[in-house]
Amino acid sequence: MGPADASPLHVRLRPTIVVVMADHPLYRDPWAKREAWRKHPIFSKSYFLRNMFPGFGIAVVAFSVYVIYDEIRQPRTIKKAEHH
C-alpha cells in the first residue's frame, strides 16, 4: 500500500466559488465593498508621505557624489583680486 491508497475517497474536485473567494473579505453591508478601497494601504498617509517624491533619495546621493568628485578633481582656489 502506497500513499495513494491511504485515502481512497480523496477526490480532486474543481474549486468552488466558496474556495476561490475564501481569501476575499465577506461584505454584509452593500456599501462596504464600494468603500473598501479607502482602507487600502496604498491610500494611507504614511505611504503617501514616503512616496511623495519618488527618486529624491537617489538624486540626493547622486548629487552628493558629483559634488564630492568635483571638489576632489578640481579644488577651488581663491585668488585675491588684484587692483590696478
GUDREN-104900 format. One record per residue: residue in one letter; x, y, z of N, C-alpha, C, O in turn. Coordinates in Angstrom, 3 decimals. Layout:
N
type: A	n.c1: X	n.c2: Y	n.c3: Z	ca.c1: X	ca.c2: Y	ca.c3: Z	c.c1: X	c.c2: Y	c.c3: Z	o.c1: X	o.c2: Y	o.c3: Z
...
// end
This chain:
84
type: M	n.c1: 0.828	n.c2: -1.185	n.c3: 0.000	ca.c1: 0.000	ca.c2: 0.000	ca.c3: 0.000	c.c1: 0.874	c.c2: 1.251	c.c3: 0.000	o.c1: 1.765	o.c2: 1.386	o.c3: 0.839
type: G	n.c1: 0.633	n.c2: 2.134	n.c3: -0.903	ca.c1: 1.384	ca.c2: 3.379	ca.c3: -1.005	c.c1: 0.575	c.c2: 4.545	c.c3: -0.459	o.c1: -0.528	o.c2: 4.357	o.c3: 0.053
type: P	n.c1: 1.110	n.c2: 5.715	n.c3: -0.566	ca.c1: 0.407	ca.c2: 6.890	ca.c3: -0.063	c.c1: -0.885	c.c2: 7.165	c.c3: -0.826	o.c1: -1.807	o.c2: 7.765	o.c3: -0.274
type: A	n.c1: -0.967	n.c2: 6.743	n.c3: -2.070	ca.c1: -2.191	ca.c2: 6.964	ca.c3: -2.833	c.c1: -3.323	c.c2: 6.085	c.c3: -2.330	o.c1: -4.492	o.c2: 6.451	o.c3: -2.450
type: D	n.c1: -2.992	n.c2: 4.939	n.c3: -1.773	ca.c1: -4.021	ca.c2: 4.037	ca.c3: -1.270	c.c1: -4.480	c.c2: 4.415	c.c3: 0.135	o.c1: -5.474	o.c2: 3.869	o.c3: 0.612
type: A	n.c1: -3.803	n.c2: 5.311	n.c3: 0.798	ca.c1: -4.144	ca.c2: 5.658	ca.c3: 2.177	c.c1: -5.486	c.c2: 6.367	c.c3: 2.253	o.c1: -6.209	o.c2: 6.196	o.c3: 3.235
type: S	n.c1: -5.834	n.c2: 7.143	n.c3: 1.265	ca.c1: -7.126	ca.c2: 7.836	ca.c3: 1.289	c.c1: -7.829	c.c2: 7.613	c.c3: -0.047	o.c1: -7.750	o.c2: 8.459	o.c3: -0.937
type: P	n.c1: -8.507	n.c2: 6.494	n.c3: -0.192	ca.c1: -9.148	ca.c2: 6.191	ca.c3: -1.474	c.c1: -10.338	c.c2: 7.096	c.c3: -1.775	o.c1: -10.736	o.c2: 7.211	o.c3: -2.934
type: L	n.c1: -10.910	n.c2: 7.736	n.c3: -0.772	ca.c1: -12.072	ca.c2: 8.585	ca.c3: -1.002	c.c1: -11.684	c.c2: 10.030	c.c3: -1.348	o.c1: -12.541	o.c2: 10.865	o.c3: -1.638
type: H	n.c1: -10.399	n.c2: 10.300	n.c3: -1.312	ca.c1: -9.942	ca.c2: 11.650	ca.c3: -1.635	c.c1: -10.035	c.c2: 11.851	c.c3: -3.147	o.c1: -9.327	o.c2: 11.199	o.c3: -3.915
type: V	n.c1: -10.899	n.c2: 12.744	n.c3: -3.556	ca.c1: -11.113	ca.c2: 13.021	ca.c3: -4.971	c.c1: -10.793	c.c2: 14.497	c.c3: -5.209	o.c1: -11.218	o.c2: 15.377	o.c3: -4.461
type: R	n.c1: -10.052	n.c2: 14.729	n.c3: -6.245	ca.c1: -9.699	ca.c2: 16.120	ca.c3: -6.559	c.c1: -10.823	c.c2: 16.740	c.c3: -7.380	o.c1: -11.123	o.c2: 16.287	o.c3: -8.485
type: L	n.c1: -11.435	n.c2: 17.778	n.c3: -6.828	ca.c1: -12.540	ca.c2: 18.462	ca.c3: -7.487	c.c1: -12.105	c.c2: 19.864	c.c3: -7.904	o.c1: -11.124	o.c2: 20.403	o.c3: -7.393
type: R	n.c1: -12.839	n.c2: 20.431	n.c3: -8.823	ca.c1: -12.595	ca.c2: 21.817	ca.c3: -9.195	c.c1: -12.983	c.c2: 22.709	c.c3: -8.020	o.c1: -13.960	o.c2: 22.425	o.c3: -7.327
type: P	n.c1: -12.239	n.c2: 23.773	n.c3: -7.791	ca.c1: -12.581	ca.c2: 24.635	ca.c3: -6.654	c.c1: -13.923	c.c2: 25.323	c.c3: -6.872	o.c1: -14.242	o.c2: 25.766	o.c3: -7.976
type: T	n.c1: -14.682	n.c2: 25.400	n.c3: -5.822	ca.c1: -15.979	ca.c2: 26.070	ca.c3: -5.893	c.c1: -15.781	c.c2: 27.553	c.c3: -5.658	o.c1: -14.680	o.c2: 27.991	o.c3: -5.325
type: I	n.c1: -16.821	n.c2: 28.315	n.c3: -5.826	ca.c1: -16.741	ca.c2: 29.757	ca.c3: -5.626	c.c1: -16.405	c.c2: 30.083	c.c3: -4.175	o.c1: -15.770	o.c2: 31.102	o.c3: -3.904
type: V	n.c1: -16.820	n.c2: 29.236	n.c3: -3.245	ca.c1: -16.516	ca.c2: 29.461	ca.c3: -1.831	c.c1: -15.017	c.c2: 29.349	c.c3: -1.594	o.c1: -14.443	o.c2: 30.147	o.c3: -0.853
type: V	n.c1: -14.383	n.c2: 28.370	n.c3: -2.215	ca.c1: -12.947	ca.c2: 28.186	ca.c3: -2.050	c.c1: -12.188	c.c2: 29.313	c.c3: -2.746	o.c1: -11.212	o.c2: 29.828	o.c3: -2.199
type: V	n.c1: -12.616	n.c2: 29.693	n.c3: -3.923	ca.c1: -11.940	ca.c2: 30.737	ca.c3: -4.678	c.c1: -12.056	c.c2: 32.080	c.c3: -3.964	o.c1: -11.087	o.c2: 32.838	o.c3: -3.922
type: M	n.c1: -13.201	n.c2: 32.381	n.c3: -3.412	ca.c1: -13.433	ca.c2: 33.659	ca.c3: -2.752	c.c1: -13.070	c.c2: 33.638	c.c3: -1.270	o.c1: -13.380	o.c2: 34.591	o.c3: -0.555
type: A	n.c1: -12.422	n.c2: 32.579	n.c3: -0.794	ca.c1: -12.130	ca.c2: 32.462	ca.c3: 0.633	c.c1: -11.162	c.c2: 33.534	c.c3: 1.111	o.c1: -11.241	o.c2: 33.959	o.c3: 2.264
type: D	n.c1: -10.253	n.c2: 33.980	n.c3: 0.255	ca.c1: -9.295	ca.c2: 34.982	ca.c3: 0.699	c.c1: -9.810	c.c2: 36.410	c.c3: 0.551	o.c1: -9.111	o.c2: 37.347	o.c3: 0.935
type: H	n.c1: -10.995	n.c2: 36.602	n.c3: 0.012	ca.c1: -11.600	ca.c2: 37.923	ca.c3: -0.093	c.c1: -12.535	c.c2: 38.138	c.c3: 1.095	o.c1: -13.196	o.c2: 37.197	o.c3: 1.534
type: P	n.c1: -12.599	n.c2: 39.362	n.c3: 1.621	ca.c1: -13.479	ca.c2: 39.601	ca.c3: 2.761	c.c1: -14.947	c.c2: 39.479	c.c3: 2.374	o.c1: -15.343	o.c2: 39.772	o.c3: 1.246
type: L	n.c1: -15.722	n.c2: 39.046	n.c3: 3.325	ca.c1: -17.161	ca.c2: 38.897	ca.c3: 3.119	c.c1: -17.825	c.c2: 40.202	c.c3: 3.529	o.c1: -17.688	o.c2: 40.628	o.c3: 4.676
type: Y	n.c1: -18.533	n.c2: 40.833	n.c3: 2.625	ca.c1: -19.183	ca.c2: 42.106	ca.c3: 2.906	c.c1: -20.664	c.c2: 41.873	c.c3: 3.170	o.c1: -21.390	o.c2: 41.358	o.c3: 2.319
type: R	n.c1: -21.091	n.c2: 42.256	n.c3: 4.349	ca.c1: -22.513	ca.c2: 42.143	ca.c3: 4.681	c.c1: -23.237	c.c2: 43.453	c.c3: 4.357	o.c1: -24.426	o.c2: 43.445	o.c3: 4.037
type: D	n.c1: -22.538	n.c2: 44.546	n.c3: 4.439	ca.c1: -23.101	ca.c2: 45.843	ca.c3: 4.112	c.c1: -22.963	c.c2: 46.052	c.c3: 2.602	o.c1: -21.866	o.c2: 45.892	o.c3: 2.066
type: P	n.c1: -24.034	n.c2: 46.401	n.c3: 1.912	ca.c1: -23.929	ca.c2: 46.549	ca.c3: 0.456	c.c1: -22.981	c.c2: 47.673	c.c3: 0.026	o.c1: -22.438	o.c2: 47.624	o.c3: -1.077
type: W	n.c1: -22.774	n.c2: 48.678	n.c3: 0.871	ca.c1: -21.879	ca.c2: 49.767	ca.c3: 0.510	c.c1: -20.450	c.c2: 49.523	c.c3: 0.958	o.c1: -19.547	o.c2: 50.247	o.c3: 0.539
type: A	n.c1: -20.222	n.c2: 48.527	n.c3: 1.795	ca.c1: -18.879	ca.c2: 48.274	ca.c3: 2.322	c.c1: -17.902	c.c2: 47.920	c.c3: 1.205	o.c1: -16.751	o.c2: 48.354	o.c3: 1.224
type: K	n.c1: -18.353	n.c2: 47.144	n.c3: 0.247	ca.c1: -17.468	ca.c2: 46.756	ca.c3: -0.853	c.c1: -17.072	c.c2: 47.978	c.c3: -1.684	o.c1: -15.946	o.c2: 48.065	o.c3: -2.175
type: R	n.c1: -17.991	n.c2: 48.904	n.c3: -1.835	ca.c1: -17.699	ca.c2: 50.100	ca.c3: -2.617	c.c1: -16.804	c.c2: 51.085	c.c3: -1.865	o.c1: -16.141	o.c2: 51.917	o.c3: -2.484
type: E	n.c1: -16.782	n.c2: 50.998	n.c3: -0.548	ca.c1: -15.960	ca.c2: 51.881	ca.c3: 0.270	c.c1: -14.644	c.c2: 51.236	c.c3: 0.696	o.c1: -13.817	o.c2: 51.904	o.c3: 1.317
type: A	n.c1: -14.425	n.c2: 49.970	n.c3: 0.384	ca.c1: -13.244	ca.c2: 49.241	ca.c3: 0.860	c.c1: -11.951	c.c2: 49.825	c.c3: 0.312	o.c1: -10.913	o.c2: 49.709	o.c3: 0.963
type: W	n.c1: -11.974	n.c2: 50.437	n.c3: -0.841	ca.c1: -10.756	ca.c2: 50.979	ca.c3: -1.427	c.c1: -10.146	c.c2: 52.068	c.c3: -0.552	o.c1: -8.938	o.c2: 52.296	o.c3: -0.603
type: R	n.c1: -10.969	n.c2: 52.744	n.c3: 0.253	ca.c1: -10.461	ca.c2: 53.816	ca.c3: 1.108	c.c1: -9.541	c.c2: 53.294	c.c3: 2.202	o.c1: -8.686	o.c2: 54.030	o.c3: 2.696
type: K	n.c1: -9.706	n.c2: 52.041	n.c3: 2.582	ca.c1: -8.895	ca.c2: 51.454	ca.c3: 3.639	c.c1: -7.693	c.c2: 50.689	c.c3: 3.086	o.c1: -6.947	o.c2: 50.080	o.c3: 3.853
type: H	n.c1: -7.498	n.c2: 50.713	n.c3: 1.788	ca.c1: -6.356	ca.c2: 50.032	ca.c3: 1.180	c.c1: -5.067	c.c2: 50.719	c.c3: 1.636	o.c1: -5.033	o.c2: 51.945	o.c3: 1.737
type: P	n.c1: -4.008	n.c2: 49.955	n.c3: 1.914	ca.c1: -2.765	ca.c2: 50.552	ca.c3: 2.432	c.c1: -2.126	c.c2: 51.596	c.c3: 1.513	o.c1: -1.387	o.c2: 52.457	o.c3: 1.991
type: I	n.c1: -2.389	n.c2: 51.541	n.c3: 0.240	ca.c1: -1.767	ca.c2: 52.496	ca.c3: -0.675	c.c1: -2.321	c.c2: 53.908	c.c3: -0.480	o.c1: -1.696	o.c2: 54.879	o.c3: -0.907
type: F	n.c1: -3.474	n.c2: 54.030	n.c3: 0.153	ca.c1: -4.068	ca.c2: 55.341	ca.c3: 0.380	c.c1: -3.812	c.c2: 55.858	c.c3: 1.794	o.c1: -4.434	o.c2: 56.835	o.c3: 2.209
type: S	n.c1: -2.916	n.c2: 55.226	n.c3: 2.535	ca.c1: -2.613	ca.c2: 55.678	ca.c3: 3.895	c.c1: -1.672	c.c2: 56.881	c.c3: 3.849	o.c1: -0.970	o.c2: 57.098	o.c3: 2.862
type: K	n.c1: -1.670	n.c2: 57.657	n.c3: 4.930	ca.c1: -0.821	ca.c2: 58.850	ca.c3: 4.975	c.c1: 0.658	c.c2: 58.490	c.c3: 4.976	o.c1: 1.471	o.c2: 59.188	o.c3: 4.371
type: S	n.c1: 1.008	n.c2: 57.400	n.c3: 5.655	ca.c1: 2.425	ca.c2: 57.026	ca.c3: 5.703	c.c1: 2.930	c.c2: 56.625	c.c3: 4.320	o.c1: 4.059	o.c2: 56.957	o.c3: 3.958
type: Y	n.c1: 2.119	n.c2: 55.923	n.c3: 3.550	ca.c1: 2.519	ca.c2: 55.545	ca.c3: 2.191	c.c1: 2.653	c.c2: 56.794	c.c3: 1.322	o.c1: 3.579	o.c2: 56.907	o.c3: 0.518
type: F	n.c1: 1.723	n.c2: 57.724	n.c3: 1.494	ca.c1: 1.753	ca.c2: 58.952	ca.c3: 0.706	c.c1: 3.005	c.c2: 59.765	c.c3: 1.007	o.c1: 3.678	o.c2: 60.231	o.c3: 0.087
type: L	n.c1: 3.323	n.c2: 59.940	n.c3: 2.294	ca.c1: 4.495	ca.c2: 60.726	ca.c3: 2.662	c.c1: 5.790	c.c2: 60.055	c.c3: 2.226	o.c1: 6.736	o.c2: 60.724	o.c3: 1.810
type: R	n.c1: 5.825	n.c2: 58.729	n.c3: 2.324	ca.c1: 7.035	ca.c2: 58.000	ca.c3: 1.954	c.c1: 7.275	c.c2: 58.064	c.c3: 0.444	o.c1: 8.424	o.c2: 58.060	o.c3: 0.003
type: N	n.c1: 6.224	n.c2: 58.124	n.c3: -0.338	ca.c1: 6.352	ca.c2: 58.084	ca.c3: -1.798	c.c1: 5.981	c.c2: 59.405	c.c3: -2.464	o.c1: 5.659	o.c2: 59.432	o.c3: -3.652
type: M	n.c1: 6.025	n.c2: 60.502	n.c3: -1.705	ca.c1: 5.644	ca.c2: 61.790	ca.c3: -2.270	c.c1: 6.640	c.c2: 62.242	c.c3: -3.343	o.c1: 6.246	o.c2: 62.784	o.c3: -4.376
type: F	n.c1: 7.911	n.c2: 62.017	n.c3: -3.096	ca.c1: 8.943	ca.c2: 62.418	ca.c3: -4.051	c.c1: 9.732	c.c2: 61.186	c.c3: -4.474	o.c1: 10.798	o.c2: 60.921	o.c3: -3.919
type: P	n.c1: 9.235	n.c2: 60.435	n.c3: -5.439	ca.c1: 9.961	ca.c2: 59.231	ca.c3: -5.849	c.c1: 11.290	c.c2: 59.602	c.c3: -6.506	o.c1: 11.351	o.c2: 60.491	o.c3: -7.355
type: G	n.c1: 12.332	n.c2: 58.918	n.c3: -6.107	ca.c1: 13.641	ca.c2: 59.166	ca.c3: -6.674	c.c1: 14.414	c.c2: 60.281	c.c3: -6.000	o.c1: 15.558	o.c2: 60.542	o.c3: -6.372
type: F	n.c1: 13.821	n.c2: 60.949	n.c3: -5.016	ca.c1: 14.500	ca.c2: 62.061	ca.c3: -4.353	c.c1: 15.735	c.c2: 61.579	c.c3: -3.598	o.c1: 16.776	o.c2: 62.235	o.c3: -3.629
type: G	n.c1: 15.626	n.c2: 60.448	n.c3: -2.925	ca.c1: 16.756	ca.c2: 59.917	ca.c3: -2.154	c.c1: 17.943	c.c2: 59.594	c.c3: -3.038	o.c1: 19.073	o.c2: 59.967	o.c3: -2.722
type: I	n.c1: 17.701	n.c2: 58.907	n.c3: -4.140	ca.c1: 18.796	ca.c2: 58.545	ca.c3: -5.049	c.c1: 19.366	c.c2: 59.791	c.c3: -5.726	o.c1: 20.555	o.c2: 59.837	o.c3: -6.041
type: A	n.c1: 18.525	n.c2: 60.795	n.c3: -5.950	ca.c1: 19.012	ca.c2: 62.037	ca.c3: -6.551	c.c1: 19.940	c.c2: 62.775	c.c3: -5.592	o.c1: 20.955	o.c2: 63.328	o.c3: -6.015
type: V	n.c1: 19.600	n.c2: 62.787	n.c3: -4.305	ca.c1: 20.461	ca.c2: 63.438	ca.c3: -3.310	c.c1: 21.807	c.c2: 62.730	c.c3: -3.239	o.c1: 22.850	o.c2: 63.381	o.c3: -3.182
type: V	n.c1: 21.789	n.c2: 61.408	n.c3: -3.244	ca.c1: 23.035	ca.c2: 60.638	ca.c3: -3.203	c.c1: 23.863	c.c2: 60.899	c.c3: -4.457	o.c1: 25.070	o.c2: 61.122	o.c3: -4.362
type: A	n.c1: 23.238	n.c2: 60.876	n.c3: -5.621	ca.c1: 23.963	ca.c2: 61.098	ca.c3: -6.875	c.c1: 24.560	c.c2: 62.506	c.c3: -6.919	o.c1: 25.700	o.c2: 62.681	o.c3: -7.350
type: F	n.c1: 23.806	n.c2: 63.499	n.c3: -6.481	ca.c1: 24.309	ca.c2: 64.870	ca.c3: -6.482	c.c1: 25.461	c.c2: 65.026	c.c3: -5.494	o.c1: 26.438	o.c2: 65.719	o.c3: -5.781
type: S	n.c1: 25.350	n.c2: 64.386	n.c3: -4.337	ca.c1: 26.431	ca.c2: 64.447	ca.c3: -3.343	c.c1: 27.708	c.c2: 63.823	c.c3: -3.886	o.c1: 28.795	o.c2: 64.368	o.c3: -3.695
type: V	n.c1: 27.585	n.c2: 62.694	n.c3: -4.557	ca.c1: 28.752	ca.c2: 62.043	ca.c3: -5.160	c.c1: 29.361	c.c2: 62.949	c.c3: -6.225	o.c1: 30.583	o.c2: 63.049	o.c3: -6.327
type: Y	n.c1: 28.533	n.c2: 63.596	n.c3: -7.005	ca.c1: 29.023	ca.c2: 64.507	ca.c3: -8.039	c.c1: 29.795	c.c2: 65.671	c.c3: -7.426	o.c1: 30.884	o.c2: 66.006	o.c3: -7.894
type: V	n.c1: 29.241	n.c2: 66.290	n.c3: -6.385	ca.c1: 29.900	ca.c2: 67.437	ca.c3: -5.754	c.c1: 31.223	c.c2: 67.018	c.c3: -5.127	o.c1: 32.219	o.c2: 67.729	o.c3: -5.257
type: I	n.c1: 31.246	n.c2: 65.877	n.c3: -4.450	ca.c1: 32.483	ca.c2: 65.390	ca.c3: -3.837	c.c1: 33.533	c.c2: 65.106	c.c3: -4.910	o.c1: 34.695	o.c2: 65.483	o.c3: -4.758
type: Y	n.c1: 33.134	n.c2: 64.451	n.c3: -5.978	ca.c1: 34.060	ca.c2: 64.161	ca.c3: -7.082	c.c1: 34.592	c.c2: 65.456	c.c3: -7.696	o.c1: 35.783	o.c2: 65.564	o.c3: -7.988
type: D	n.c1: 33.722	n.c2: 66.421	n.c3: -7.886	ca.c1: 34.124	ca.c2: 67.686	ca.c3: -8.487	c.c1: 35.109	c.c2: 68.432	c.c3: -7.589	o.c1: 36.065	o.c2: 69.033	o.c3: -8.080
type: E	n.c1: 34.882	n.c2: 68.394	n.c3: -6.285	ca.c1: 35.792	ca.c2: 69.065	ca.c3: -5.351	c.c1: 37.150	c.c2: 68.367	c.c3: -5.299	o.c1: 38.179	o.c2: 69.031	o.c3: -5.174
type: I	n.c1: 37.165	n.c2: 67.060	n.c3: -5.391	ca.c1: 38.428	ca.c2: 66.320	ca.c3: -5.375	c.c1: 39.183	c.c2: 66.537	c.c3: -6.682	o.c1: 40.400	o.c2: 66.722	o.c3: -6.678
type: R	n.c1: 38.476	n.c2: 66.514	n.c3: -7.775	ca.c1: 39.085	ca.c2: 66.635	ca.c3: -9.101	c.c1: 39.619	c.c2: 68.042	c.c3: -9.361	o.c1: 40.735	o.c2: 68.204	o.c3: -9.855
type: Q	n.c1: 38.833	n.c2: 69.048	n.c3: -9.032	ca.c1: 39.235	ca.c2: 70.434	ca.c3: -9.268	c.c1: 38.938	c.c2: 71.258	c.c3: -8.016	o.c1: 37.890	o.c2: 71.898	o.c3: -7.927
type: P	n.c1: 39.846	n.c2: 71.243	n.c3: -7.059	ca.c1: 39.585	ca.c2: 72.027	ca.c3: -5.841	c.c1: 39.557	c.c2: 73.520	c.c3: -6.145	o.c1: 40.247	o.c2: 74.000	o.c3: -7.045
type: R	n.c1: 38.765	n.c2: 74.227	n.c3: -5.394	ca.c1: 38.646	ca.c2: 75.670	ca.c3: -5.595	c.c1: 39.913	c.c2: 76.368	c.c3: -5.110	o.c1: 40.484	o.c2: 76.029	o.c3: -4.074
type: T	n.c1: 40.307	n.c2: 77.311	n.c3: -5.865	ca.c1: 41.425	ca.c2: 78.151	ca.c3: -5.434	c.c1: 40.911	c.c2: 79.580	c.c3: -5.385	o.c1: 40.412	o.c2: 80.110	o.c3: -6.378
type: I	n.c1: 41.036	n.c2: 80.181	n.c3: -4.242	ca.c1: 40.542	ca.c2: 81.542	ca.c3: -4.071	c.c1: 41.720	c.c2: 82.492	c.c3: -4.279	o.c1: 42.701	o.c2: 82.466	o.c3: -3.537
type: K	n.c1: 41.600	n.c2: 83.307	n.c3: -5.278	ca.c1: 42.639	ca.c2: 84.292	ca.c3: -5.575	c.c1: 42.092	c.c2: 85.672	c.c3: -5.254	o.c1: 40.952	o.c2: 86.006	o.c3: -5.576
type: K	n.c1: 42.921	n.c2: 86.445	n.c3: -4.622	ca.c1: 42.503	ca.c2: 87.808	ca.c3: -4.325	c.c1: 42.593	c.c2: 88.632	c.c3: -5.606	o.c1: 43.547	o.c2: 88.527	o.c3: -6.377
type: A	n.c1: 41.604	n.c2: 89.425	n.c3: -5.797	ca.c1: 41.584	ca.c2: 90.260	ca.c3: -6.996	c.c1: 42.659	c.c2: 91.332	c.c3: -6.882	o.c1: 42.809	o.c2: 91.994	o.c3: -5.855
type: E	n.c1: 43.382	n.c2: 91.476	n.c3: -7.948	ca.c1: 44.438	ca.c2: 92.480	ca.c3: -7.968	c.c1: 43.856	c.c2: 93.792	c.c3: -8.467	o.c1: 43.180	o.c2: 93.852	o.c3: -9.494
type: H	n.c1: 44.138	n.c2: 94.823	n.c3: -7.716	ca.c1: 43.653	ca.c2: 96.137	ca.c3: -8.128	c.c1: 44.668	c.c2: 96.775	c.c3: -9.064	o.c1: 45.857	o.c2: 96.460	o.c3: -9.000
type: H	n.c1: 44.208	n.c2: 97.666	n.c3: -9.928	ca.c1: 45.089	ca.c2: 98.316	ca.c3: -10.895	c.c1: 46.009	c.c2: 99.238	c.c3: -10.201	o.c1: 46.835	o.c2: 99.886	o.c3: -10.844
// end
